[in-house]
Amino acid sequence: QVQLVESGGGLVQAGGSLRLSCAASGRTFSRGTMAWFRQAPGKERDIVAVISRSGDMTYYTDSVKGRFTISRDNAKNLVYLQMNSLKPEDTAVYYCATADRWATVQYAYAYWGQGTQVTVSS
């Protein structure tokens, strides 16, 4: 069993920054690929960023490239999403998830957090 708990969401003005954290427990954290997804109101949940087990490989969806950075600390069982230059269209519930292999599709991720709300005002 894996538990993932996100934190760090909130309300921020456009152009501002937030850092999301995801704390993992219940398994060897360093074994899993970690990812952030987001779901805006009335829309499907989409991939945002992925980081490999060792952190040497990352993936970003086009809309966040150059603005968001995913990182992880395997010693502390934490994964982060640094979000800069936020835009109103980044408003969504952000979820972290873990998979046993490298993947950029939702169905590969078996464990999910409860989500944290990010709201960007214009």
C-alpha positions as protocol buffer text, in pm:
chain_id: "A"
residue {
  index: 1
  type: GLN
  ca { x: 0 y: 0 z: 0 }
}
residue {
  index: 2
  type: VAL
  ca { x: 120 y: 348 z: -87 }
}
residue {
  index: 3
  type: GLN
  ca { x: 10 y: 675 z: 64 }
}
residue {
  index: 4
  type: LEU
  ca { x: 65 y: 1005 z: -113 }
}
residue {
  index: 5
  type: VAL
  ca { x: -17 y: 1338 z: 47 }
}
residue {
  index: 6
  type: GLU
  ca { x: 7 y: 1665 z: -147 }
}
residue {
  index: 7
  type: SER
  ca { x: 51 y: 2007 z: 5 }
}
residue {
  index: 8
  type: GLY
  ca { x: 142 y: 2359 z: -97 }
}
residue {
  index: 9
  type: GLY
  ca { x: -157 y: 2459 z: -303 }
}
residue {
  index: 10
  type: GLY
  ca { x: -332 y: 2790 z: -262 }
}
residue {
  index: 11
  type: LEU
  ca { x: -438 y: 3116 z: -423 }
}
residue {
  index: 12
  type: VAL
  ca { x: -180 y: 3317 z: -613 }
}
residue {
  index: 13
  type: GLN
  ca { x: -187 y: 3605 z: -858 }
}
residue {
  index: 14
  type: ALA
  ca { x: -88 y: 3555 z: -1218 }
}
residue {
  index: 15
  type: GLY
  ca { x: 288 y: 3568 z: -1254 }
}
residue {
  index: 16
  type: GLY
  ca { x: 342 y: 3433 z: -906 }
}
residue {
  index: 17
  type: SER
  ca { x: 494 y: 3109 z: -785 }
}
residue {
  index: 18
  type: LEU
  ca { x: 398 y: 2809 z: -576 }
}
residue {
  index: 19
  type: ARG
  ca { x: 581 y: 2494 z: -475 }
}
residue {
  index: 20
  type: LEU
  ca { x: 380 y: 2178 z: -434 }
}
residue {
  index: 21
  type: SER
  ca { x: 508 y: 1889 z: -225 }
}
residue {
  index: 22
  type: CYS
  ca { x: 407 y: 1525 z: -221 }
}
residue {
  index: 23
  type: ALA
  ca { x: 502 y: 1306 z: 72 }
}
residue {
  index: 24
  type: ALA
  ca { x: 512 y: 933 z: 4 }
}
residue {
  index: 25
  type: SER
  ca { x: 498 y: 646 z: 249 }
}
residue {
  index: 26
  type: GLY
  ca { x: 427 y: 276 z: 252 }
}
residue {
  index: 27
  type: ARG
  ca { x: 679 y: 157 z: -6 }
}
residue {
  index: 28
  type: THR
  ca { x: 1036 y: 215 z: -112 }
}
residue {
  index: 29
  type: PHE
  ca { x: 996 y: 561 z: -257 }
}
residue {
  index: 30
  type: SER
  ca { x: 1301 y: 545 z: -477 }
}
residue {
  index: 31
  type: ARG
  ca { x: 1155 y: 255 z: -677 }
}
residue {
  index: 32
  type: GLY
  ca { x: 876 y: 451 z: -833 }
}
residue {
  index: 33
  type: THR
  ca { x: 837 y: 695 z: -1116 }
}
residue {
  index: 34
  type: MET
  ca { x: 659 y: 1000 z: -977 }
}
residue {
  index: 35
  type: ALA
  ca { x: 429 y: 1235 z: -1161 }
}
residue {
  index: 36
  type: TRP
  ca { x: 208 y: 1537 z: -1119 }
}
residue {
  index: 37
  type: PHE
  ca { x: -130 y: 1555 z: -1290 }
}
residue {
  index: 38
  type: ARG
  ca { x: -393 y: 1825 z: -1280 }
}
residue {
  index: 39
  type: GLN
  ca { x: -764 y: 1852 z: -1337 }
}
residue {
  index: 40
  type: ALA
  ca { x: -932 y: 2182 z: -1413 }
}
residue {
  index: 41
  type: PRO
  ca { x: -1308 y: 2227 z: -1356 }
}
residue {
  index: 42
  type: GLY
  ca { x: -1506 y: 2050 z: -1625 }
}
residue {
  index: 43
  type: LYS
  ca { x: -1197 y: 1900 z: -1784 }
}
residue {
  index: 44
  type: GLU
  ca { x: -1019 y: 1568 z: -1783 }
}
residue {
  index: 45
  type: ARG
  ca { x: -718 y: 1502 z: -1564 }
}
residue {
  index: 46
  type: ASP
  ca { x: -398 y: 1562 z: -1760 }
}
residue {
  index: 47
  type: ILE
  ca { x: -30 y: 1493 z: -1713 }
}
residue {
  index: 48
  type: VAL
  ca { x: 185 y: 1785 z: -1598 }
}
residue {
  index: 49
  type: ALA
  ca { x: 529 y: 1644 z: -1524 }
}
residue {
  index: 50
  type: VAL
  ca { x: 708 y: 1315 z: -1462 }
}
residue {
  index: 51
  type: ILE
  ca { x: 1036 y: 1229 z: -1294 }
}
residue {
  index: 52
  type: SER
  ca { x: 1221 y: 901 z: -1309 }
}
residue {
  index: 53
  type: ARG
  ca { x: 1327 y: 694 z: -1009 }
}
residue {
  index: 54
  type: SER
  ca { x: 1672 y: 844 z: -986 }
}
residue {
  index: 55
  type: GLY
  ca { x: 1564 y: 1188 z: -1100 }
}
residue {
  index: 56
  type: ASP
  ca { x: 1782 y: 1183 z: -1410 }
}
residue {
  index: 57
  type: MET
  ca { x: 1491 y: 1192 z: -1652 }
}
residue {
  index: 58
  type: THR
  ca { x: 1198 y: 1431 z: -1660 }
}
residue {
  index: 59
  type: TYR
  ca { x: 900 y: 1503 z: -1882 }
}
residue {
  index: 60
  type: TYR
  ca { x: 683 y: 1813 z: -1903 }
}
residue {
  index: 61
  type: THR
  ca { x: 366 y: 1879 z: -2091 }
}
residue {
  index: 62
  type: ASP
  ca { x: 418 y: 2157 z: -2343 }
}
residue {
  index: 63
  type: SER
  ca { x: 208 y: 2416 z: -2163 }
}
residue {
  index: 64
  type: VAL
  ca { x: 433 y: 2416 z: -1855 }
}
residue {
  index: 65
  type: LYS
  ca { x: 778 y: 2379 z: -2013 }
}
residue {
  index: 66
  type: GLY
  ca { x: 1012 y: 2651 z: -1892 }
}
residue {
  index: 67
  type: ARG
  ca { x: 781 y: 2744 z: -1604 }
}
residue {
  index: 68
  type: PHE
  ca { x: 745 y: 2430 z: -1392 }
}
residue {
  index: 69
  type: THR
  ca { x: 1018 y: 2208 z: -1247 }
}
residue {
  index: 70
  type: ILE
  ca { x: 968 y: 1863 z: -1101 }
}
residue {
  index: 71
  type: SER
  ca { x: 1222 y: 1726 z: -854 }
}
residue {
  index: 72
  type: ARG
  ca { x: 1248 y: 1459 z: -589 }
}
residue {
  index: 73
  type: ASP
  ca { x: 1435 y: 1384 z: -269 }
}
residue {
  index: 74
  type: ASN
  ca { x: 1453 y: 1008 z: -227 }
}
residue {
  index: 75
  type: ALA
  ca { x: 1610 y: 1039 z: 118 }
}
residue {
  index: 76
  type: LYS
  ca { x: 1304 y: 1229 z: 241 }
}
residue {
  index: 77
  type: ASN
  ca { x: 1044 y: 1051 z: 27 }
}
residue {
  index: 78
  type: LEU
  ca { x: 933 y: 1378 z: -126 }
}
residue {
  index: 79
  type: VAL
  ca { x: 857 y: 1499 z: -476 }
}
residue {
  index: 80
  type: TYR
  ca { x: 815 y: 1864 z: -561 }
}
residue {
  index: 81
  type: LEU
  ca { x: 660 y: 2074 z: -833 }
}
residue {
  index: 82
  type: GLN
  ca { x: 800 y: 2425 z: -850 }
}
residue {
  index: 83
  type: MET
  ca { x: 558 y: 2640 z: -1045 }
}
residue {
  index: 84
  type: ASN
  ca { x: 669 y: 2981 z: -1167 }
}
residue {
  index: 85
  type: SER
  ca { x: 508 y: 3242 z: -1391 }
}
residue {
  index: 86
  type: LEU
  ca { x: 168 y: 3099 z: -1308 }
}
residue {
  index: 87
  type: LYS
  ca { x: -124 y: 3170 z: -1537 }
}
residue {
  index: 88
  type: PRO
  ca { x: -500 y: 3159 z: -1474 }
}
residue {
  index: 89
  type: GLU
  ca { x: -516 y: 2852 z: -1699 }
}
residue {
  index: 90
  type: ASP
  ca { x: -296 y: 2667 z: -1448 }
}
residue {
  index: 91
  type: THR
  ca { x: -589 y: 2671 z: -1206 }
}
residue {
  index: 92
  type: ALA
  ca { x: -670 y: 2310 z: -1120 }
}
residue {
  index: 93
  type: VAL
  ca { x: -654 y: 2041 z: -858 }
}
residue {
  index: 94
  type: TYR
  ca { x: -303 y: 1899 z: -869 }
}
residue {
  index: 95
  type: TYR
  ca { x: -242 y: 1533 z: -792 }
}
residue {
  index: 96
  type: CYS
  ca { x: 77 y: 1337 z: -740 }
}
residue {
  index: 97
  type: ALA
  ca { x: 92 y: 975 z: -843 }
}
residue {
  index: 98
  type: THR
  ca { x: 341 y: 691 z: -859 }
}
residue {
  index: 99
  type: ALA
  ca { x: 402 y: 413 z: -1108 }
}
residue {
  index: 100
  type: ASP
  ca { x: 633 y: 113 z: -1120 }
}
residue {
  index: 101
  type: ARG
  ca { x: 772 y: 213 z: -1458 }
}
residue {
  index: 102
  type: TRP
  ca { x: 834 y: 523 z: -1664 }
}
residue {
  index: 103
  type: ALA
  ca { x: 502 y: 646 z: -1803 }
}
residue {
  index: 104
  type: THR
  ca { x: 322 y: 959 z: -1915 }
}
residue {
  index: 105
  type: VAL
  ca { x: -26 y: 807 z: -1920 }
}
residue {
  index: 106
  type: GLN
  ca { x: -272 y: 795 z: -1632 }
}
residue {
  index: 107
  type: TYR
  ca { x: -349 y: 426 z: -1648 }
}
residue {
  index: 108
  type: ALA
  ca { x: 10 y: 339 z: -1558 }
}
residue {
  index: 109
  type: TYR
  ca { x: -21 y: 513 z: -1221 }
}
residue {
  index: 110
  type: ALA
  ca { x: -169 y: 291 z: -952 }
}
residue {
  index: 111
  type: TYR
  ca { x: -144 y: 520 z: -651 }
}
residue {
  index: 112
  type: TRP
  ca { x: -272 y: 873 z: -618 }
}
residue {
  index: 113
  type: GLY
  ca { x: -286 y: 1147 z: -362 }
}
residue {
  index: 114
  type: GLN
  ca { x: -602 y: 1333 z: -267 }
}
residue {
  index: 115
  type: GLY
  ca { x: -506 y: 1647 z: -458 }
}
residue {
  index: 116
  type: THR
  ca { x: -433 y: 2007 z: -369 }
}
residue {
  index: 117
  type: GLN
  ca { x: -612 y: 2308 z: -517 }
}
residue {
  index: 118
  type: VAL
  ca { x: -415 y: 2569 z: -706 }
}
residue {
  index: 119
  type: THR
  ca { x: -600 y: 2885 z: -803 }
}
residue {
  index: 120
  type: VAL
  ca { x: -437 y: 3156 z: -1011 }
}
residue {
  index: 121
  type: SER
  ca { x: -617 y: 3487 z: -1025 }
}
residue {
  index: 122
  type: SER
  ca { x: -583 y: 3727 z: -1316 }
}
